[in-house]
Protein backbone atom coordinates (compact mmCIF):
# COMPACT_ATOMS: atom_id res chain seq x y z
CA UNK A 1 0.00 0.00 0.00
CA UNK A 2 1.30 3.45 -0.94
CA UNK A 3 2.51 5.70 1.86
CA UNK A 4 0.86 9.10 2.25
CA UNK A 5 3.15 11.97 3.22
CA UNK A 6 1.90 15.33 4.49
CA UNK A 7 4.17 18.30 3.79
CA UNK A 8 3.29 21.45 5.74
CA UNK A 9 4.54 24.85 4.59
CA UNK A 10 4.03 23.48 1.09
CA UNK A 11 4.15 26.81 -0.75
CA UNK A 12 7.42 27.92 0.87
CA UNK A 13 10.82 27.77 -0.84
CA UNK A 14 11.74 24.36 0.59
CA UNK A 15 8.25 22.85 0.86
CA UNK A 16 7.47 23.47 -2.80
CA UNK A 17 10.71 21.78 -3.88
CA UNK A 18 10.13 18.77 -1.60
CA UNK A 19 6.66 18.28 -3.08
CA UNK A 20 8.04 18.57 -6.61
CA UNK A 21 10.62 15.86 -5.89
CA UNK A 22 8.19 13.63 -3.96
CA UNK A 23 5.72 13.79 -6.86
CA UNK A 24 8.27 11.83 -8.94
CA UNK A 25 8.24 8.98 -6.38
CA UNK A 26 5.72 6.21 -5.80
CA UNK A 27 3.93 7.91 -2.89
CA UNK A 28 0.79 9.92 -2.25
CA UNK A 29 1.64 13.51 -1.35
CA UNK A 30 -0.62 15.84 0.61
CA UNK A 31 0.43 19.48 0.38
CA UNK A 32 -0.59 21.48 3.45
CA UNK A 33 -1.15 25.12 2.52
CA UNK A 34 -2.39 28.19 4.38
CA UNK A 35 -4.31 29.31 1.30
CA UNK A 36 -5.72 27.13 -1.49
CA UNK A 37 -5.10 29.93 -3.99
CA UNK A 38 -1.37 29.93 -3.18
CA UNK A 39 -1.27 26.14 -3.56
CA UNK A 40 -2.91 26.24 -6.99
CA UNK A 41 0.34 25.65 -8.96
CA UNK A 42 1.08 22.46 -6.97
CA UNK A 43 -2.08 20.82 -8.36
CA UNK A 44 -0.37 20.18 -11.69
CA UNK A 45 2.07 17.73 -10.09
CA UNK A 46 1.14 14.02 -10.28
CA UNK A 47 -0.15 12.37 -7.10
CA UNK A 48 -0.39 15.63 -5.15
CA UNK A 49 -3.50 16.51 -3.14
CA UNK A 50 -3.87 20.06 -1.76
CA UNK A 51 -5.31 20.59 1.70
CA UNK A 52 -5.87 23.90 3.49
CA UNK A 53 -4.55 23.99 7.05
CA UNK A 54 -5.67 26.49 9.65
CA UNK A 55 -3.33 25.86 12.59
CA UNK A 56 -5.94 27.12 15.05
CA UNK A 57 -8.84 25.05 13.70
CA UNK A 58 -8.95 21.49 15.11
CA UNK A 59 -11.27 20.28 12.30
CA UNK A 60 -8.90 21.57 9.64
CA UNK A 61 -5.93 19.86 11.35
CA UNK A 62 -7.88 16.61 11.76
CA UNK A 63 -8.80 16.54 8.05
CA UNK A 64 -5.23 17.30 6.95
CA UNK A 65 -3.77 14.46 9.05
CA UNK A 66 -6.36 11.77 8.28
CA UNK A 67 -4.60 8.62 6.95
CA UNK A 68 -1.16 10.26 6.99
CA UNK A 69 1.84 7.94 7.45
CA UNK A 70 4.70 10.44 7.49
CA UNK A 71 4.97 14.15 8.18
CA UNK A 72 7.43 16.66 6.69
CA UNK A 73 7.11 19.38 9.31
CA UNK A 74 7.88 22.87 7.99
CA UNK A 75 6.70 26.05 9.69
CA UNK A 76 7.11 29.58 8.32
CA UNK A 77 9.22 32.18 10.13
CA UNK A 78 6.47 33.98 12.03
CA UNK A 79 5.51 35.16 15.49
CA UNK A 80 3.16 32.16 15.75
CA UNK A 81 5.60 29.45 14.63
CA UNK A 82 5.96 27.78 18.06
CA UNK A 83 2.19 27.45 18.42
CA UNK A 84 1.91 26.15 14.84
CA UNK A 85 4.57 23.50 15.43
CA UNK A 86 3.01 22.45 18.75
CA UNK A 87 -0.44 22.06 17.19
CA UNK A 88 0.91 20.08 14.22
CA UNK A 89 2.93 17.69 16.39
CA UNK A 90 -0.02 17.25 18.74
CA UNK A 91 -2.27 16.28 15.80
CA UNK A 92 0.41 13.90 14.49
CA UNK A 93 0.40 12.13 17.88
CA UNK A 94 -3.42 11.96 17.95
CA UNK A 95 -3.58 10.40 14.50
CA UNK A 96 -0.65 8.02 15.05
CA UNK A 97 1.66 9.37 12.36
CA UNK A 98 4.58 6.94 12.12
CA UNK A 99 7.49 9.27 11.34
CA UNK A 100 8.32 13.00 11.39
CA UNK A 101 11.06 14.84 9.50
CA UNK A 102 11.52 18.34 10.92
CA UNK A 103 13.04 21.20 8.94
CA UNK A 104 15.01 23.15 11.53
CA UNK A 105 18.07 25.39 11.03
CA UNK A 106 21.83 25.29 11.43
CA UNK A 107 22.72 26.60 14.87
CA UNK A 108 19.62 25.20 16.60
CA UNK A 109 21.91 23.12 18.80
CA UNK A 110 24.14 26.01 19.88
CA UNK A 111 24.08 27.12 23.53
CA UNK A 112 22.96 29.75 24.35
CA UNK A 113 22.66 30.42 20.61
CA UNK A 114 20.70 33.19 18.93
CA UNK A 115 16.94 33.74 19.04
CA UNK A 116 16.27 31.99 15.71
CA UNK A 117 18.21 28.96 16.93
CA UNK A 118 16.38 28.91 20.26
CA UNK A 119 13.00 28.98 18.49
CA UNK A 120 14.06 26.10 16.27
CA UNK A 121 15.44 24.13 19.23
CA UNK A 122 12.12 24.54 21.03
CA UNK A 123 10.26 23.18 17.98
CA UNK A 124 12.73 20.29 17.70
CA UNK A 125 11.88 19.41 21.32
CA UNK A 126 8.17 19.13 20.49
CA UNK A 127 9.11 16.50 17.91
CA UNK A 128 11.60 14.68 20.16
CA UNK A 129 9.09 14.49 23.02
CA UNK A 130 6.22 13.29 20.82
CA UNK A 131 7.25 9.63 21.01
CA UNK A 132 7.13 9.44 17.20
CA UNK A 133 10.34 8.35 15.38
CA UNK A 134 11.94 11.44 13.85
CA UNK A 135 14.83 12.98 11.93
CA UNK A 136 15.93 16.61 12.27
CA UNK A 137 17.40 18.54 9.32
CA UNK A 138 19.38 21.70 10.13
CA UNK A 139 20.20 23.53 6.89
CA UNK A 140 22.34 26.63 6.48
CA UNK A 141 20.83 29.77 4.91
CA UNK A 142 19.20 29.22 1.50
CA UNK A 143 20.78 30.36 -1.77
CA UNK A 144 17.21 30.93 -3.02
CA UNK A 145 16.73 33.66 -0.38
CA UNK A 146 18.70 35.89 -2.75
CA UNK A 147 15.88 35.45 -5.27
CA UNK A 148 13.20 36.06 -2.64
CA UNK A 149 14.74 39.10 -0.95
CA UNK A 150 17.33 40.63 -3.30
CA UNK A 151 16.26 39.95 -6.90
CA UNK A 152 14.26 43.18 -7.10
CA UNK A 153 17.11 45.50 -6.04
CA UNK A 154 19.57 43.58 -8.24
CA UNK A 155 17.28 44.00 -11.26
CA UNK A 156 16.61 47.69 -10.58
CA UNK A 157 19.96 48.89 -9.22
CA UNK A 158 22.50 46.12 -9.80
CA UNK A 159 22.99 45.95 -6.03
CA UNK A 160 21.92 43.93 -3.00
CA UNK A 161 22.11 45.01 0.63
CA UNK A 162 22.81 43.15 3.88
CA UNK A 163 24.51 44.03 7.20
CA UNK A 164 26.99 41.13 7.00
CA UNK A 165 30.39 42.67 6.29
CA UNK A 166 32.95 40.26 4.83
CA UNK A 167 31.76 37.16 6.70
CA UNK A 168 31.60 33.94 4.69
CA UNK A 169 28.43 31.80 4.70
CA UNK A 170 27.99 28.18 3.55
CA UNK A 171 24.62 28.80 1.84
CA UNK A 172 22.76 25.71 0.59
CA UNK A 173 20.56 25.28 -2.49
CA UNK A 174 16.99 24.38 -1.44
CA UNK A 175 16.98 21.69 -4.14
CA UNK A 176 19.61 19.87 -2.08
CA UNK A 177 17.64 20.26 1.16
CA UNK A 178 14.66 18.74 -0.67
CA UNK A 179 16.75 15.83 -2.00
CA UNK A 180 17.89 15.03 1.54
CA UNK A 181 14.33 15.34 2.89
CA UNK A 182 12.94 12.99 0.23
CA UNK A 183 15.67 10.41 0.87
CA UNK A 184 15.10 10.58 4.63
CA UNK A 185 11.29 10.41 4.30
CA UNK A 186 11.35 7.39 2.02
CA UNK A 187 14.29 5.29 3.22
CA UNK A 188 13.42 4.82 6.89
CA UNK A 189 17.13 4.56 7.71
CA UNK A 190 17.68 7.88 9.49
CA UNK A 191 15.51 7.68 12.60
CA UNK A 192 16.86 9.58 15.61
CA UNK A 193 19.48 11.41 13.53
CA UNK A 194 20.19 15.14 13.37
CA UNK A 195 21.85 16.34 10.16
CA UNK A 196 23.60 19.67 9.57
CA UNK A 197 23.25 20.55 5.88
CA UNK A 198 25.37 23.10 4.00
CA UNK A 199 26.53 23.92 0.52
CA UNK A 200 30.00 22.76 -0.63
CA UNK A 201 31.74 26.09 0.08
CA UNK A 202 31.55 29.23 2.20
CA UNK A 203 31.51 32.51 0.28
CA UNK A 204 31.52 36.17 1.26
CA UNK A 205 28.75 38.34 -0.16
CA UNK A 206 31.35 40.17 -2.24
CA UNK A 207 32.22 36.79 -3.83
CA UNK A 208 28.51 36.04 -4.28
CA UNK A 209 28.05 39.35 -6.14
CA UNK A 210 30.95 38.47 -8.45
CA UNK A 211 29.56 35.00 -9.24
CA UNK A 212 26.08 36.46 -9.89
CA UNK A 213 27.64 39.10 -12.16
CA UNK A 214 29.47 36.44 -14.18
CA UNK A 215 26.28 34.36 -14.51
CA UNK A 216 24.08 37.28 -15.60
CA UNK A 217 26.62 39.31 -17.57
CA UNK A 218 25.69 42.36 -15.44
CA UNK A 219 27.64 44.44 -12.95
CA UNK A 220 26.30 43.35 -9.55
CA UNK A 221 27.59 44.81 -6.29
CA UNK A 222 27.09 43.84 -2.67
CA UNK A 223 26.53 46.78 -0.30
CA UNK A 224 27.24 46.26 3.40
CA UNK A 225 24.70 48.36 5.31
CA UNK A 226 24.45 49.37 8.99
CA UNK A 227 22.19 47.19 11.14
CA UNK A 228 19.77 50.02 11.88
CA UNK A 229 19.24 50.73 8.16
CA UNK A 230 18.53 47.01 7.59
CA UNK A 231 16.11 47.00 10.52
CA UNK A 232 14.22 50.02 9.20
CA UNK A 233 13.99 48.43 5.74
CA UNK A 234 12.51 45.25 7.25
CA UNK A 235 10.01 47.18 9.37
CA UNK A 236 9.00 49.22 6.29
CA UNK A 237 8.23 45.91 4.56
CA UNK A 238 6.00 44.94 7.53
CA UNK A 239 8.37 42.42 9.10
CA UNK A 240 7.30 42.12 12.78
CA UNK A 241 9.90 43.71 15.09
CA UNK A 242 10.78 40.43 16.93
CA UNK A 243 11.46 38.71 13.58
CA UNK A 244 13.52 41.66 12.31
CA UNK A 245 15.61 41.61 15.49
CA UNK A 246 16.11 37.84 15.24
CA UNK A 247 17.28 38.18 11.62
CA UNK A 248 19.71 40.96 12.57
CA UNK A 249 21.15 38.65 15.21
CA UNK A 250 21.67 36.02 12.49
CA UNK A 251 23.33 38.55 10.19
CA UNK A 252 25.67 39.54 13.03
CA UNK A 253 26.73 35.88 13.23
CA UNK A 254 27.29 35.87 9.44
CA UNK A 255 29.47 38.97 9.86
CA UNK A 256 31.79 37.20 12.32
CA UNK A 257 32.35 34.31 9.88
CA UNK A 258 30.78 31.79 12.28
CA UNK A 259 28.38 30.54 9.58
CA UNK A 260 31.16 29.20 7.36
CA UNK A 261 30.90 25.56 8.49
CA UNK A 262 30.88 23.14 5.53
CA UNK A 263 29.58 19.57 6.02
CA UNK A 264 29.43 16.51 3.74
CA UNK A 265 25.93 15.51 4.89
CA UNK A 266 24.17 16.16 1.57
CA UNK A 267 26.53 13.86 -0.34
CA UNK A 268 26.56 11.24 2.42
CA UNK A 269 22.75 11.02 2.44
CA UNK A 270 21.90 11.47 -1.26
CA UNK A 271 25.06 10.15 -2.92
CA UNK A 272 25.31 13.41 -4.90
CA UNK A 273 27.42 16.50 -4.28
CA UNK A 274 25.36 19.60 -3.43
CA UNK A 275 25.03 22.44 -5.96
CA UNK A 276 27.75 25.05 -5.64
CA UNK A 277 26.91 28.74 -5.90
CA UNK A 278 28.05 28.95 -9.53
CA UNK A 279 25.53 26.25 -10.50
CA UNK A 280 22.79 28.05 -8.58
CA UNK A 281 23.66 31.40 -10.21
CA UNK A 282 23.63 29.83 -13.66
CA UNK A 283 20.28 28.06 -13.09
CA UNK A 284 18.61 31.16 -11.60
CA UNK A 285 20.31 33.87 -13.69
CA UNK A 286 16.96 34.81 -15.27
CA UNK A 287 15.68 35.93 -11.84
CA UNK A 288 18.32 38.64 -11.55
Rosetta blueprint (number, residue, H / E / L):
1 X L
2 X L
3 X L
4 X E
5 X E
6 X E
7 X E
8 X L
9 X L
10 X L
11 X L
12 X L
13 X H
14 X H
15 X H
16 X H
17 X H
18 X H
19 X H
20 X H
21 X H
22 X H
23 X L
24 X L
25 X L
26 X L
27 X L
28 X E
29 X E
30 X E
31 X E
32 X E
33 X E
34 X L
35 X L
36 X L
37 X L
38 X L
39 X L
40 X H
41 X H
42 X H
43 X H
44 X H
45 X L
46 X L
47 X L
48 X E
49 X E
50 X E
51 X E
52 X E
53 X L
54 X L
55 X L
56 X L
57 X L
58 X H
59 X H
60 X H
61 X H
62 X H
63 X H
64 X H
65 X H
66 X L
67 X L
68 X L
69 X L
70 X E
71 X E
72 X E
73 X E
74 X L
75 X L
76 X L
77 X L
78 X L
79 X L
80 X L
81 X H
82 X H
83 X H
84 X H
85 X H
86 X H
87 X H
88 X H
89 X H
90 X H
91 X H
92 X H
93 X H
94 X H
95 X L
96 X L
97 X L
98 X L
99 X E
100 X E
101 X E
102 X E
103 X E
104 X L
105 X L
106 X L
107 X L
108 X L
109 X L
110 X L
111 X L
112 X L
113 X L
114 X L
115 X H
116 X H
117 X H
118 X H
119 X H
120 X H
121 X H
122 X H
123 X H
124 X H
125 X H
126 X H
127 X H
128 X H
129 X L
130 X L
131 X L
132 X L
133 X E
134 X E
135 X E
136 X E
137 X E
138 X E
139 X E
140 X L
141 X L
142 X E
143 X L
144 X L
145 X H
146 X H
147 X H
148 X H
149 X H
150 X H
151 X H
152 X H
153 X H
154 X H
155 X H
156 X H
157 X H
158 X L
159 X E
160 X E
161 X E
162 X E
163 X L
164 X L
165 X L
166 X L
167 X L
168 X L
169 X E
170 X L
171 X L
172 X E
173 X L
174 X H
175 X H
176 X H
177 X H
178 X H
179 X H
180 X H
181 X H
182 X H
183 X H
184 X H
185 X H
186 X H
187 X H
188 X L
189 X L
190 X L
191 X L
192 X L
193 X L
194 X E
195 X E
196 X E
197 X E
198 X L
199 X L
200 X L
201 X L
202 X L
203 X E
204 X L
205 X H
206 X H
207 X H
208 X H
209 X H
210 X H
211 X H
212 X H
213 X H
214 X H
215 X H
216 X H
217 X L
218 X L
219 X L
220 X L
221 X E
222 X E
223 X E
224 X E
225 X L
226 X L
227 X H
228 X H
229 X H
230 X H
231 X H
232 X H
233 X H
234 X H
235 X H
236 X H
237 X L
238 X L
239 X L
240 X L
241 X H
242 X H
243 X H
244 X H
245 X H
246 X H
247 X H
248 X H
249 X H
250 X H
251 X H
252 X H
253 X H
254 X H
255 X H
256 X H
257 X L
258 X L
259 X E
260 X L
261 X L
262 X L
263 X L
264 X L
265 X H
266 X H
267 X H
268 X H
269 X H
270 X H
271 X L
272 X L
273 X L
274 X L
275 X L
276 X L
277 X H
278 X H
279 X H
280 X H
281 X H
282 X H
283 X H
284 X L
285 X H
286 X H
287 X H
288 X L
